[in-house]
Amino acid sequence: MKFAYYPGCASEGSGIEYHMSMERTADILGFEIQELEDWNCCGATSGHNTDKLLSVALPARNLAIAERSGLNMVVAPCAACYSRHRYAEHTIQHDPEMRRKVEQVLELDLAGSTETLSILDVLVNKIGTETIAAKVVNPMTTMKAACYYGCLLVRPVEHTGFDDPEDPQTMDQIMKALGADPIDWSHKTECCGAALVTSRPDVGNPMLYRVLKDAKESGAECLVTACPLCMLNLDMRQAAIEKQFGEKLALPVYYITELLALACGDKPSQVGLEKHFVEAGTYLRTIQVRGAEARAAAEKAAQEAAEKARAKAEAAAAAKAAAAAKKAAKAEAASKAESADGQAAPAKEAAAGKPAASADGDQKKIDAFVAAFNKNPDKMAAKLVADEAQAGILVSALDDKKKSKLASLMVKDMELAKKAAAAYVQQELKKQGECQS
Amino acid sequence: MENSVLLSPADNHQKALIRKLEQEAGTSISLCYQCGKCTAGCPAAFAMDFPPRQVIRMLQLGLTDMALNSNSIWICASCETCSSRCPRGVDIASLMDTMRREALKRGKTDKKVAAFNKAFLSNVKNFGRTFEAGLLLRHNLVTGQPFKDMELGLPMLKRGKASPLPHMIKGRQEMKKIFERVDQFGGEQ
C-alpha cells in the first residue's frame, strides 16, 4: 500500500520524533509513504482565523501536488494539518463557487480526488490491528495509558468520521494490539488549549492542566497522542503546569507511532525518545520488567490450573467408572426382583419420574443463568470472581459454551462454578500472554 | 442608558451583516433554541465575557457590535466541541471563526492572538513553511514579553527540536502569489 505523505511543519522542529517514528512505523508495517514534493504549510489556525479563501487555498496547493503524483490517499499525521486538508477537500468537493476561487488563486484545476487520512485511520482501517499485533516483539504489557485524541482527529464529524467524536476507540485498539491496557477516562477528546497555551497562557494553561489532571486521577501512568501540538503542550509545558498548579504530574507522553515502533523492536533512539522533555525511557523499562513478571505469573497460574483440572478429570473418571459398576450391579438385582414380582415395575417407574421432573426444574434454572450471563455478564462474573480485573477478563473470555457450562455448575455447586471461572480466567490470561510473546 | 440594550428589531444593516456571517459560516442562527449545550461543553467558556450561547443570542437579537466586540471570539480555541454537540446542528465553531475574521477586518482583535496569527502567516508567505523558533521569538518580542518560554528555547535547540534557520520551499514565488490573489479577492469571501 502506498500513501502520499504530508509531514507538516512540526516535523522539522518540535515534532521531529513524530516524523522519525512515522517513517519507522511505515517501514515496520510494510507500507510506503512518499513525501509530497515541495509541500507548504497548511496555514493552521492562523489561516482560518484570518481568511477563509486563504485557509482553503494553502492546503489545496498540497492536494494538487498529491493529485499530480497520482497518489490519492494522503496521510497527514499532524491532527491540525489533517483537519485543514480535510476541510479543503470537503470545500473543493461541495462548494463549487469556492472551488473556482481556489483554482483562480492557485492558477490550476483541482480534480477533488484526494482523501486525506489520519494516522489512526490508516493504522486501524487500512493496515489493521491484527497485522500490528503480529509484528509486536516487546509487548507493552501492564502499560496504563491514557489515549488522548484531542479535538481535530474526531471533530467535526463530517470531515473526520472514522471514529466516535465523544468516545473514540481507534487509538485504544492500537494500544491493545501493542499489549497495553488503555484506561477509560473522561478527557480523551477535551481540548488541551492548543495555540492558546502559547498566545494566551492565562486561558490555555488551565485547559491543559485539566487534561493532565484527569489522566492522572483516572489511573494513567502515561499519555499517548497523535498530534504534535498536543505533544508540545502535554510534554514540553508539563513542567510549567506542575509549577503553576503546585502538583507533581510526571506523566511521560508518547506518540502512538513511537510506541508502535518500540513494541515492534525499535531502539528508543530510532524514534527520538531522548528528545522528550518529560523523561520517557524509565517508564518503558519499568513496564518491560513489570510486564515480564505479569506474563510469568499468568503462565504459572495457568499451568497450575491445568494441573488441577487434569487431576480432577482423573478423579471424576474413576468415580464415574465406580458409579457405572454400582449401577450395573443394581440393575442386575432389580431385574432379578422384577422377574420375582411383576407389580414392582409401576412403582419403579413412578420413582424414576421424580428425578426427571427435578432435572427439568434444574434446566430452567440453568437457562435463567445463561440468560443472565447474556444480559448482564459483568454482574454474573462478579458473583464468580471476587477480583474486579479478573472478572473483566472472565467476561471477555465467555462464549456460549462456557456460559452454559458455568450456568449448570452454578445450579449444581457454586464452589465448582467458582473454580471453573477461575480456570477460564487463567486460560484467557495464558492465551493473551501467548499472543504477546 | 449606557447599559441598556435596544431590543427593537435589527436594522437592515445589521440584518445584512448577520446574513453574510451565516452564509460564510454555512449555518443558521435561527435554528438555535438556546439550550446551552454549547456553553456547557465549551472548555474555554470560563475565560469568556459571554459564553457561546449568549454570543448566538446576541446575533439573534441583532446585537452585532456587541457580539463582534466580545472577547469570546478570541478565546475560542476552535476545538469544535460546540458544533459537534449542538442538537440543532448550528455550526457555532464556524460562526466564531467567521466572526473573528469580520472583527479583524474592523480592526477589533485580541492583540496577542492577532500578533501570533500575523507572525505565523508571514512565515508561510515568505518561506512556504512555519519557522517555529523564529515565530516564537518574534511573537514574544512583538508582544513585549521577551523572556516568555525562555526555559524551553535552549533545550529545544539541544534536542534538535528547533531549527535555527527556516526551511524554505522552492515554490516561494507561488506562495507570494497565493497571498496576493487572496488579497485581491479581498473581503468578499
Interface residues (C-beta under 8 A of the other chain):
Chain A: C9 A10 E12 G13 S14 I16 D38 W39 N40 C41 G43 A44 T45 S46 G47 H48 N49 T50 D51 K52 L53 L54 A57 L58 R61 M98 K101 Q104 V105 L106 E107 C151 L152 R155 P156 V157 P165 T189 E190 C191 G193 A194 A195 L196 T198 S199 R200 D202 V203 G204 P206 M207 R210 M236 R237 A239 A240 E274 K275 F277
Chain B: E24 P43 A44 F46 A47 W74 I75 A77 S78 C79 E80 T81 S83 S84 D91 A93 D97 T98 R100 R101 L104 D110 K112 V113 F116 N117 K118 F120 L121 N123 V124 G128 R129 T130 E132 A133 L136 H139 D149 E151 L152 P155 M156 R159 G160 K161 A162 S163 H167 I169 K170 G171 E174 M175 K177 I178 F179 R181 V182 F185 Q189
